[in-house]
Amino acid sequence: MKIIKWIDEYIEEVLLVILSVVMVVVIFLQVVMRTFDNSLSWSEELARFSFIWLVYIGISLGVKKQRHIKIDVLLHLLKEKSGVILTIFSNLLFLAFAVFTIIYGYSIGEKLLAFGQQSPALHIPMGLVYMATPVGMTLTAIRLIQNLVKNFTALFGSKEVSDVVTLERERAWKGTIE
């Protein structure tokens, strides 16, 4: 159970750190090699693929921490329950988009894996690169469902709605200061 909790709390951060380190080290290595007039053919490709995966996993982290760009003026103007209902509605729309992206992203990745297309320098199956979309959006969907459970619990459950709204407003205010 501790492993599942750890994965739930830190999976995005760990993956983002690993991908960032890979990207920075490969780009640094390429710069060093160019000073010796010896370029690496695969470095740009690996850095690009790492960045693609980094972006899609970063979407999930943004949802988890509720740090995506949003206009929260309307949330401040609405009463507590109305603000939670608006948050639920926006999360449901985002979840629908995530499911749509998962379905079609997986379809594209699966077709590329079946075709056997490989990247020119690293010879990595291009389907694996394209699988960043469904994997990242699946993590995003999981985080959206977790947020929806918290919001529905606040709306209908034991938590006070004002606690959730206050927490959301504090996060928004903290985000503007940082």
VMD Tcl script that draws the C-alpha trace (Angstrom):
set ca {
  {0.00 0.00 0.00}
  {2.90 2.35 0.71}
  {4.25 1.76 -2.79}
  {0.92 2.70 -4.38}
  {0.70 5.84 -2.24}
  {4.28 6.78 -3.16}
  {3.54 6.26 -6.86}
  {0.37 8.35 -6.54}
  {2.29 11.18 -4.91}
  {5.54 11.22 -6.87}
  {5.28 9.43 -10.24}
  {5.05 12.58 -12.34}
  {7.85 14.34 -10.48}
  {10.20 11.37 -10.81}
  {9.49 10.93 -14.51}
  {9.88 14.66 -15.18}
  {13.20 14.81 -13.36}
  {14.53 11.78 -15.26}
  {13.41 13.18 -18.61}
  {14.82 16.63 -17.81}
  {18.17 15.17 -16.79}
  {18.34 13.05 -19.94}
  {17.50 16.06 -22.08}
  {20.03 18.39 -20.42}
  {22.84 15.82 -20.37}
  {22.35 14.89 -24.02}
  {22.24 18.52 -25.15}
  {25.31 19.34 -23.03}
  {27.14 16.34 -24.47}
  {26.27 17.48 -27.99}
  {27.62 20.98 -27.29}
  {30.86 19.54 -25.90}
  {31.24 17.18 -28.86}
  {30.73 20.03 -31.33}
  {33.63 21.93 -29.80}
  {35.80 18.96 -30.81}
  {34.32 18.93 -34.34}
  {32.60 15.62 -33.67}
  {28.81 15.85 -33.68}
  {26.48 13.17 -32.31}
  {23.83 12.08 -34.78}
  {21.35 10.86 -32.17}
  {21.46 13.60 -29.52}
  {18.92 15.98 -31.04}
  {16.49 13.15 -31.60}
  {16.73 11.85 -28.03}
  {16.37 15.36 -26.61}
  {13.27 15.97 -28.76}
  {11.65 12.68 -27.75}
  {12.41 13.36 -24.08}
  {10.82 16.78 -24.41}
  {7.68 15.33 -25.99}
  {7.25 12.89 -23.10}
  {8.08 15.65 -20.62}
  {5.27 17.86 -21.96}
  {2.57 15.19 -21.74}
  {3.57 14.07 -18.26}
  {3.80 17.72 -17.23}
  {0.12 18.16 -18.11}
  {-0.70 15.52 -15.52}
  {1.43 17.25 -12.88}
  {-0.30 20.54 -13.62}
  {-3.69 18.92 -13.08}
  {-2.52 17.17 -9.92}
  {-1.31 20.43 -8.39}
  {-4.13 22.42 -9.97}
  {-1.63 24.83 -11.48}
  {-2.89 25.11 -15.04}
  {-3.64 28.50 -16.43}
  {-7.22 29.38 -15.73}
  {-9.34 32.42 -15.27}
  {-10.55 32.25 -11.71}
  {-12.23 35.65 -11.51}
  {-15.59 33.93 -11.94}
  {-14.75 31.54 -9.09}
  {-14.11 34.52 -6.81}
  {-17.42 36.13 -7.77}
  {-19.55 33.02 -7.29}
  {-20.76 31.73 -3.98}
  {-19.07 28.68 -2.50}
  {-21.28 25.91 -3.93}
  {-21.51 27.60 -7.31}
  {-17.71 27.79 -7.48}
  {-17.37 24.09 -6.75}
  {-20.03 23.28 -9.37}
  {-18.15 25.38 -11.94}
  {-14.91 23.58 -11.04}
  {-16.63 20.22 -11.44}
  {-18.01 21.26 -14.83}
  {-14.60 22.41 -16.08}
  {-12.94 19.20 -14.83}
  {-15.60 17.12 -16.61}
  {-14.95 18.98 -19.87}
  {-11.21 18.46 -19.46}
  {-11.81 14.77 -18.68}
  {-13.87 14.38 -21.87}
  {-11.02 15.95 -23.85}
  {-8.49 13.66 -22.13}
  {-10.52 10.53 -22.96}
  {-10.88 11.66 -26.59}
  {-7.12 12.26 -26.78}
  {-6.34 8.89 -25.16}
  {-8.50 7.01 -27.67}
  {-7.15 8.70 -30.78}
  {-3.58 9.00 -29.52}
  {-3.49 5.28 -28.77}
  {-4.92 4.53 -32.20}
  {-2.16 6.51 -33.91}
  {0.58 5.04 -31.72}
  {-0.69 1.52 -32.29}
  {-0.75 2.01 -36.07}
  {2.82 3.31 -36.05}
  {3.95 0.35 -33.96}
  {2.25 -1.99 -36.43}
  {3.91 -0.27 -39.40}
  {7.29 -0.70 -37.74}
  {8.43 2.85 -38.50}
  {11.64 3.73 -36.64}
  {13.39 7.00 -35.89}
  {16.34 7.69 -38.21}
  {19.19 7.98 -35.72}
  {18.17 5.95 -32.66}
  {16.05 3.34 -34.44}
  {13.40 3.67 -31.73}
  {9.92 2.61 -32.88}
  {8.04 5.84 -33.60}
  {4.95 4.32 -32.04}
  {6.67 4.56 -28.65}
  {7.25 8.26 -29.15}
  {3.61 8.77 -30.12}
  {2.48 6.78 -27.07}
  {3.46 9.81 -24.97}
  {0.04 11.26 -25.79}
  {-2.16 8.44 -24.45}
  {0.14 7.74 -21.49}
  {0.30 11.39 -20.43}
  {-3.41 11.92 -20.93}
  {-4.22 8.74 -19.00}
  {-2.25 10.13 -16.05}
  {-4.11 13.40 -16.56}
  {-7.48 11.60 -16.56}
  {-6.57 9.83 -13.32}
  {-5.69 13.18 -11.71}
  {-8.90 14.75 -13.00}
  {-10.94 11.90 -11.51}
  {-9.14 12.39 -8.19}
  {-9.98 16.11 -8.31}
  {-13.60 15.35 -9.18}
  {-13.89 12.97 -6.22}
  {-12.59 15.72 -3.92}
  {-15.02 18.24 -5.40}
  {-18.03 15.92 -5.18}
  {-17.06 15.05 -1.61}
  {-16.94 18.74 -0.81}
  {-20.26 19.36 -2.48}
  {-22.22 16.42 -1.09}
  {-20.04 14.88 1.58}
  {-18.65 15.59 4.98}
  {-16.16 18.31 4.03}
  {-17.33 21.84 4.18}
  {-17.61 23.45 0.78}
  {-15.96 26.56 2.16}
  {-12.84 24.54 3.02}
  {-12.40 23.40 -0.58}
  {-13.17 26.83 -2.02}
  {-10.79 28.48 0.44}
  {-8.06 25.99 -0.45}
  {-8.63 26.61 -4.16}
  {-8.46 30.39 -3.67}
  {-5.29 30.08 -1.58}
  {-3.66 28.00 -4.32}
  {-4.65 30.58 -6.92}
  {-3.30 33.41 -4.78}
  {-0.09 31.53 -4.02}
  {0.36 30.82 -7.73}
  {0.20 34.52 -8.57}
  {2.84 35.37 -5.95}
  {5.32 32.66 -7.04}
}
mol new
graphics top color blue
foreach p $ca { graphics top sphere $p radius 0.5 }
foreach p [lrange $ca 0 end-1] q [lrange $ca 1 end] { graphics top cylinder $p $q radius 0.2 }
display resetview
